Amino acid sequence: MPRERDVLKKGQAEEEWELLRLLLQKEGLSSKDLELTSPESREWLPLSWAQKRLWFLDRLQAGSDFYNVVLACELHGDLNVPALERSLRDIIRRHGALRTVFVVRDGEPMQRVEHSVEFGLPLLDLSHQTGAADPRKQAHEIIKQEVSKPFDLGKAPLLHGVLIRLGEREHILALSIHHIVVDEWSMGIVQ
């Protein structure tokens, strides 16, 4: 049985919606004008000011890795590599920012969310290395190379990475994402 407070809240919400409808009608608008549409339903979108700045700097310093945001973590224990790769693909599929491309149209930088993109996570197995080379030092060098690869803002995804196997139950995952599509707050999605 609904509590009195819940019934009152429902009635209040209905009154507020009716008030909003009347105010919109007075302005010659309807509630349909308030509907939010996904960026994926539009073809080309302008860049935010922050994106314009990063796009301009990318053009100015083509091939630079300065705006690559890096995430590297050690994974200990059993690892289902195909499941990890599927998970990263799912993150890319769910978050349009990672499928966004940035191009110039009619003299202006614009962005578009691609419907789908290809993503693969290379696995480098250092677990059977013999000789003097320390696998961790090798992994560190591989990660430095991987995360310093520049992005082409016209091609999605703006995320790439590598998985390095050091032992049967020891891996390092390194991801690089261009700052134009991720910031400190949104890194929590990947982490």
Backbone bond lengths (Angstrom), bond angles and torsions (degrees), N, CA, C in turn:
res aa  C-N    CA-C-N  psi(-1)  N-CA   C-N-CA  omega(-1)  CA-C   N-CA-C  phi
1 M - - - 1.447 - - 1.531 108.65 -
2 P 1.342 117.88 129.62 1.467 119.81 -177.55 1.524 110.59 -66.92
3 R 1.321 113.55 141.60 1.459 118.85 177.66 1.526 109.32 -77.67
4 E 1.326 115.65 154.97 1.463 121.14 -177.75 1.528 111.64 -56.94
5 R 1.342 116.05 -40.83 1.469 120.79 -179.35 1.531 110.92 -61.37
6 D 1.358 117.39 -41.22 1.462 121.03 179.56 1.525 111.24 -65.43
7 V 1.335 116.61 -39.51 1.463 120.88 178.70 1.522 109.67 -64.66
8 L 1.340 116.90 -42.79 1.465 120.56 178.61 1.527 111.35 -63.21
9 K 1.342 117.13 -41.95 1.471 120.48 178.85 1.517 110.64 -61.76
10 K 1.346 116.45 -41.92 1.467 119.96 -178.99 1.522 109.60 -63.66
11 G 1.331 116.47 -43.60 1.457 120.22 178.80 1.522 111.53 -63.70
12 Q 1.323 116.54 -39.51 1.465 121.24 178.74 1.524 110.40 -64.61
13 A 1.317 117.50 -42.29 1.464 121.16 179.44 1.523 110.54 -62.85
14 E 1.334 116.63 -40.21 1.468 119.87 178.81 1.522 110.62 -65.10
15 E 1.338 117.00 -40.13 1.468 120.73 177.49 1.529 111.01 -64.32
16 E 1.331 116.81 -41.44 1.464 120.52 179.30 1.523 110.65 -64.81
17 W 1.328 117.35 -39.81 1.466 120.82 178.60 1.528 110.09 -64.62
18 E 1.335 117.09 -41.28 1.459 121.02 179.03 1.529 110.24 -64.84
19 L 1.327 117.44 -40.03 1.466 121.41 177.14 1.529 110.40 -62.65
20 L 1.315 117.09 -44.09 1.460 121.16 177.72 1.524 110.63 -61.24
21 R 1.339 116.58 -42.58 1.467 120.74 179.61 1.529 110.17 -60.68
22 L 1.335 117.18 -42.97 1.468 121.08 179.98 1.529 111.44 -65.82
23 L 1.335 117.07 -41.71 1.467 120.43 178.26 1.530 111.32 -63.93
24 L 1.314 116.39 -41.30 1.464 119.94 177.63 1.521 110.67 -64.02
25 Q 1.336 115.82 -42.69 1.462 120.58 -179.66 1.528 110.16 -61.38
26 K 1.331 116.39 -39.75 1.465 121.51 178.47 1.530 110.87 -60.98
27 E 1.345 117.02 -34.05 1.464 122.27 179.91 1.526 112.31 -87.91
28 G 1.322 117.18 2.49 1.460 120.32 -179.55 1.519 113.32 78.29
29 L 1.314 116.93 23.57 1.463 121.95 -179.50 1.522 109.73 -116.85
30 S 1.309 115.49 168.40 1.464 119.93 174.15 1.518 108.92 -129.28
31 S 1.322 116.13 170.38 1.468 120.11 179.67 1.521 110.91 -63.63
32 K 1.323 117.87 -22.68 1.470 120.49 177.89 1.528 111.12 -65.38
33 D 1.344 116.82 -26.24 1.464 120.42 177.66 1.523 111.90 -68.97
34 L 1.328 116.92 -16.75 1.460 121.57 -179.44 1.519 112.97 -92.31
35 E 1.326 117.05 -8.95 1.458 119.60 -175.96 1.520 110.86 -62.49
36 L 1.320 114.94 132.63 1.459 121.00 176.49 1.517 108.71 -88.17
37 T 1.306 115.42 136.28 1.460 119.14 176.44 1.513 108.64 -115.13
38 S 1.289 114.94 147.56 1.458 120.60 178.86 1.517 109.10 -68.30
39 P 1.350 117.55 141.49 1.461 119.35 175.80 1.523 111.41 -56.89
40 E 1.322 117.01 -24.55 1.453 120.49 -178.39 1.524 111.66 -70.68
41 S 1.354 116.99 -15.17 1.455 118.89 179.68 1.526 111.30 -87.97
42 R 1.317 117.31 -6.66 1.463 121.70 177.78 1.522 108.52 -105.36
43 E 1.310 115.81 155.19 1.466 119.03 -178.50 1.529 111.64 -80.20
44 W 1.328 118.06 -65.71 1.467 121.87 -176.78 1.513 109.49 -122.97
45 L 1.331 115.98 139.64 1.461 121.63 -179.23 1.524 109.86 -127.10
46 P 1.340 117.10 148.05 1.468 118.94 175.22 1.526 109.97 -71.09
47 L 1.324 115.70 160.09 1.461 121.47 178.48 1.523 109.93 -85.36
48 S 1.319 116.37 150.40 1.465 120.43 171.55 1.531 107.24 -70.57
49 W 1.334 116.64 168.74 1.464 119.33 178.98 1.520 110.85 -61.62
50 A 1.316 117.11 -41.30 1.471 120.28 179.78 1.528 110.44 -64.37
51 Q 1.332 116.80 -40.61 1.465 119.99 178.15 1.526 110.95 -65.91
52 K 1.336 117.11 -39.67 1.471 119.84 178.30 1.522 110.78 -60.15
53 R 1.327 115.80 -41.56 1.466 120.24 179.51 1.528 110.19 -61.89
54 L 1.327 116.93 -47.98 1.463 120.50 -179.58 1.523 111.46 -66.83
55 W 1.333 117.23 -37.29 1.464 120.93 177.81 1.528 109.70 -63.40
56 F 1.346 116.48 -45.22 1.462 120.85 179.59 1.525 110.70 -61.35
57 L 1.331 116.98 -46.01 1.466 120.43 179.77 1.525 111.38 -63.91
58 D 1.325 116.93 -35.32 1.461 120.05 176.40 1.528 110.19 -63.93
59 R 1.331 116.59 -40.10 1.469 120.62 177.94 1.526 110.84 -66.91
60 L 1.320 115.84 -38.16 1.459 121.56 -178.09 1.525 111.51 -69.33
61 Q 1.331 116.34 -37.23 1.467 122.23 -177.65 1.530 109.47 -120.82
62 A 1.315 116.30 59.23 1.467 120.44 -177.56 1.527 110.49 -54.43
63 G 1.322 115.72 136.88 1.460 120.22 178.48 1.515 114.30 84.60
64 S 1.337 116.77 4.17 1.464 119.95 -179.34 1.529 110.28 -81.74
65 D 1.325 115.38 147.91 1.466 120.51 175.62 1.529 111.09 -104.55
66 F 1.318 116.65 12.71 1.459 121.17 -173.47 1.527 112.61 -59.78
67 Y 1.334 117.92 -32.27 1.462 121.24 -176.99 1.525 112.77 -102.21
68 N 1.324 116.61 20.33 1.460 120.61 172.84 1.526 108.34 -81.04
69 V 1.310 116.48 124.83 1.459 122.47 176.20 1.523 106.53 -95.61
70 V 1.323 116.47 126.66 1.466 121.26 -170.35 1.524 110.88 -112.24
71 L 1.306 114.57 137.71 1.459 122.32 172.74 1.520 106.93 -129.73
72 A 1.313 116.64 121.83 1.467 120.94 176.86 1.520 107.92 -132.22
73 C 1.312 116.02 136.81 1.462 119.04 179.23 1.523 110.37 -147.83
74 E 1.311 114.04 148.17 1.461 120.45 175.75 1.518 108.08 -88.41
75 L 1.317 115.74 137.55 1.459 121.89 178.86 1.519 107.69 -117.47
76 H 1.324 116.60 119.75 1.464 121.56 -178.41 1.522 109.08 -112.87
77 G 1.306 116.79 136.80 1.458 121.76 179.47 1.513 110.43 111.54
78 D 1.334 115.38 -175.21 1.463 120.03 178.71 1.524 109.03 -63.45
79 L 1.319 116.68 138.05 1.460 121.01 -179.61 1.518 109.44 -130.95
80 N 1.306 115.46 123.94 1.453 122.24 174.91 1.534 106.21 -89.89
81 V 1.316 116.10 94.91 1.467 121.68 -173.83 1.529 111.76 -61.05
82 P 1.353 119.73 -46.36 1.470 118.42 177.74 1.535 112.41 -59.48
83 A 1.328 117.78 -36.61 1.466 120.44 178.78 1.528 110.84 -67.25
84 L 1.324 117.54 -38.62 1.464 121.18 176.82 1.525 110.18 -61.78
85 E 1.327 116.44 -46.12 1.465 120.28 179.77 1.531 110.66 -63.61
86 R 1.336 117.61 -41.61 1.473 121.15 177.01 1.523 110.41 -61.63
87 S 1.329 116.61 -40.26 1.469 120.53 179.44 1.524 111.17 -61.91
88 L 1.318 116.65 -43.08 1.468 119.92 178.00 1.528 110.67 -65.50
89 R 1.338 116.90 -39.48 1.468 119.69 176.08 1.530 110.63 -62.22
90 D 1.340 116.51 -39.89 1.464 120.23 178.56 1.526 111.34 -64.39
91 I 1.323 117.44 -40.04 1.466 120.48 176.99 1.527 109.45 -60.77
92 I 1.322 116.96 -44.35 1.466 121.08 178.78 1.525 110.30 -63.97
93 R 1.329 116.89 -41.13 1.468 121.12 -179.48 1.530 110.81 -65.00
94 R 1.324 117.55 -39.21 1.464 121.60 -175.85 1.520 113.81 -80.03
95 H 1.311 117.10 -24.47 1.466 120.01 -174.44 1.526 109.92 -115.15
96 G 1.328 113.69 100.45 1.451 120.96 -176.21 1.514 114.41 -54.72
97 A 1.321 117.84 -29.52 1.470 120.18 -179.64 1.523 110.77 -56.36
98 L 1.321 116.91 -36.52 1.467 120.08 -178.74 1.528 112.11 -75.29
99 R 1.339 116.84 -13.44 1.469 121.18 177.86 1.534 111.68 -106.48
100 T 1.316 116.06 13.87 1.461 120.64 -175.94 1.521 111.02 -87.56
101 V 1.334 115.04 139.83 1.466 121.58 174.40 1.528 107.92 -115.63
102 F 1.323 115.65 152.70 1.459 122.59 -177.70 1.519 108.21 -125.09
103 V 1.330 116.01 117.98 1.460 121.25 -178.22 1.527 109.64 -138.27
104 V 1.315 115.92 166.88 1.463 121.54 176.30 1.522 108.25 -94.51
105 R 1.328 115.35 126.90 1.470 121.83 175.98 1.522 107.17 -129.96
106 D 1.297 115.61 126.46 1.468 121.27 -179.21 1.529 111.57 51.74
107 G 1.332 116.00 39.97 1.454 121.76 176.32 1.519 115.48 80.30
108 E 1.323 118.02 0.59 1.464 121.68 -178.39 1.523 110.58 -120.19
109 P 1.344 117.19 140.14 1.465 118.36 174.27 1.528 109.62 -69.75
110 M 1.310 115.44 131.80 1.463 122.02 -179.23 1.524 108.71 -132.30
111 Q 1.324 115.45 163.33 1.459 120.27 177.87 1.525 109.78 -128.75
112 R 1.311 114.14 151.66 1.463 120.58 176.77 1.520 107.71 -144.31
113 V 1.317 115.92 138.44 1.457 121.31 176.07 1.524 107.57 -88.31
114 E 1.326 116.02 120.38 1.459 120.86 177.59 1.525 108.59 -73.93
115 H 1.326 116.36 146.72 1.470 119.68 -179.72 1.519 111.38 -68.95
116 S 1.305 116.92 -39.38 1.465 120.06 178.33 1.522 108.59 -151.27
117 V 1.320 115.39 153.26 1.465 121.58 178.85 1.521 108.71 -140.51
118 E 1.301 115.40 158.88 1.463 121.51 176.36 1.524 109.13 -88.53
119 F 1.323 116.06 138.15 1.460 121.00 175.69 1.519 108.87 -143.57
120 G 1.300 115.44 131.42 1.455 121.08 175.14 1.518 109.23 -132.10
121 L 1.309 115.69 146.33 1.462 121.04 179.14 1.520 108.07 -112.80
122 P 1.339 117.43 102.02 1.466 119.28 179.78 1.528 111.17 -63.29
123 L 1.317 115.89 140.38 1.462 122.51 176.75 1.517 107.80 -111.78
124 L 1.325 116.04 118.73 1.460 121.46 176.58 1.523 107.74 -107.55
125 D 1.321 116.14 119.15 1.461 121.28 -175.59 1.526 110.00 -97.71
126 L 1.321 115.92 108.56 1.464 121.78 177.19 1.528 111.03 -103.47
127 S 1.319 116.85 7.37 1.465 120.48 -173.44 1.525 113.17 -70.15
128 H 1.310 117.58 -22.01 1.468 120.02 -177.80 1.523 112.13 -108.13
129 Q 1.335 116.09 17.93 1.464 120.09 179.33 1.526 109.76 -67.28
130 T 1.284 115.43 135.13 1.466 120.05 175.02 1.520 108.03 -119.58
131 G 1.287 116.26 158.09 1.463 119.73 179.10 1.510 110.75 110.49
132 A 1.299 114.38 -165.41 1.463 120.96 -172.93 1.525 113.26 -81.08
133 A 1.331 117.86 -17.53 1.462 120.27 -174.89 1.529 110.98 -68.32
134 D 1.320 115.75 125.19 1.459 121.97 176.61 1.531 108.04 -76.86
135 P 1.349 118.28 121.91 1.464 120.28 -177.94 1.529 113.29 -57.64
136 R 1.325 117.92 -34.96 1.469 119.90 179.49 1.528 111.47 -67.05
137 K 1.335 116.59 -39.37 1.471 119.62 176.83 1.522 110.00 -65.95
138 Q 1.333 116.12 -41.60 1.466 119.98 176.97 1.526 110.05 -60.60
139 A 1.332 116.13 -45.00 1.464 120.81 179.62 1.525 110.47 -60.20
140 H 1.323 116.64 -42.47 1.461 121.07 179.45 1.535 110.67 -59.73
141 E 1.321 116.96 -43.47 1.473 120.64 178.75 1.527 111.23 -65.59
142 I 1.324 116.64 -41.64 1.473 120.73 178.59 1.525 109.92 -61.90
143 I 1.324 116.46 -43.77 1.466 120.67 -179.81 1.524 110.37 -63.85
144 K 1.325 118.02 -43.57 1.469 120.69 177.73 1.525 110.69 -57.31
145 Q 1.331 116.83 -43.12 1.467 120.52 179.00 1.526 110.99 -65.75
146 E 1.327 116.26 -44.83 1.465 120.76 -176.62 1.521 112.00 -63.20
147 V 1.320 116.78 -48.11 1.464 119.38 -175.06 1.526 112.52 -77.27
148 S 1.314 117.70 -11.93 1.465 119.49 177.44 1.526 112.16 -93.47
149 K 1.327 117.39 0.33 1.466 119.63 176.52 1.527 108.92 -66.47
150 P 1.324 116.89 128.88 1.467 118.68 179.32 1.529 110.90 -73.42
151 F 1.314 115.22 156.38 1.460 121.51 176.34 1.518 109.59 -98.02
152 D 1.309 116.41 149.58 1.456 123.19 167.34 1.523 105.00 -99.21
153 L 1.332 117.59 109.41 1.458 120.90 -175.23 1.524 112.91 -64.04
154 G 1.311 117.36 -12.66 1.458 121.08 177.70 1.518 113.39 -87.59
155 K 1.336 117.42 -0.17 1.468 121.20 -178.81 1.523 110.20 -129.60
156 A 1.317 115.72 129.78 1.465 121.09 177.88 1.526 109.13 -101.43
157 P 1.319 117.97 156.11 1.452 126.90 3.37 1.523 111.38 -83.14
158 L 1.309 114.56 155.34 1.460 120.21 176.52 1.527 109.26 -91.45
159 L 1.330 113.95 44.60 1.455 123.98 177.38 1.521 107.13 -145.93
160 H 1.312 116.72 134.15 1.465 120.11 170.98 1.514 108.04 -145.49
161 G 1.306 115.49 165.37 1.451 118.04 -177.40 1.507 112.56 -168.10
162 V 1.323 113.67 -175.81 1.459 121.30 179.98 1.526 107.70 -150.19
163 L 1.314 115.54 146.11 1.459 122.08 173.44 1.519 106.90 -114.90
164 I 1.319 116.12 127.20 1.468 121.13 -177.77 1.522 108.52 -115.40
165 R 1.322 115.58 125.55 1.465 120.69 176.75 1.525 108.78 -93.73
166 L 1.337 115.50 119.79 1.463 120.81 176.90 1.524 110.96 -97.09
167 G 1.299 116.25 -26.76 1.455 123.24 179.75 1.513 108.58 -160.81
168 E 1.317 116.20 176.83 1.463 120.25 -176.83 1.530 111.80 -56.95
169 R 1.323 117.15 -35.66 1.462 121.81 -177.06 1.532 111.97 -122.81
170 E 1.314 116.61 27.51 1.468 120.93 -177.49 1.526 109.41 -140.60
171 H 1.335 115.22 118.99 1.464 121.97 -178.02 1.524 109.81 -135.22
172 I 1.316 115.05 160.86 1.466 121.73 170.03 1.526 106.95 -126.72
173 L 1.327 115.60 127.51 1.457 122.18 175.91 1.523 107.46 -106.62
174 A 1.322 116.62 126.23 1.468 121.41 177.13 1.525 108.43 -124.49
175 L 1.320 115.99 126.74 1.461 122.11 178.62 1.521 109.13 -123.70
176 S 1.311 115.30 146.76 1.454 122.16 176.26 1.523 107.32 -129.83
177 I 1.332 116.23 130.22 1.459 122.22 -178.73 1.522 107.18 -130.14
178 H 1.331 117.32 137.57 1.464 119.06 178.90 1.527 109.77 -72.64
179 H 1.318 115.73 137.54 1.466 122.61 -176.17 1.528 112.62 -62.61
180 I 1.315 118.81 -19.01 1.461 120.72 -179.71 1.531 111.39 -66.02
181 V 1.339 117.38 -21.64 1.467 120.52 -179.32 1.526 113.27 -115.13
182 V 1.318 117.92 1.55 1.462 119.95 -178.37 1.525 109.41 -147.25
183 D 1.320 115.45 146.61 1.458 120.49 173.42 1.524 108.10 -132.80
184 E 1.315 116.34 -175.81 1.467 120.06 -175.51 1.526 111.31 -59.38
185 W 1.328 117.01 -41.09 1.458 120.68 -178.65 1.526 111.03 -65.19
186 S 1.331 116.90 -46.42 1.465 119.60 -176.34 1.522 113.14 -75.61
187 M 1.325 118.60 -13.32 1.467 119.79 175.52 1.523 110.89 -61.97
188 G 1.312 116.99 -23.12 1.459 120.56 177.31 1.515 112.77 -59.44
189 I 1.325 117.37 -26.97 1.467 121.59 177.90 1.515 109.94 -63.35
190 V 1.319 115.89 -43.81 1.460 120.62 -177.41 1.521 110.62 -77.68
191 Q 1.327 116.08 -39.40 1.463 119.46 -177.58 1.497 109.67 -69.23
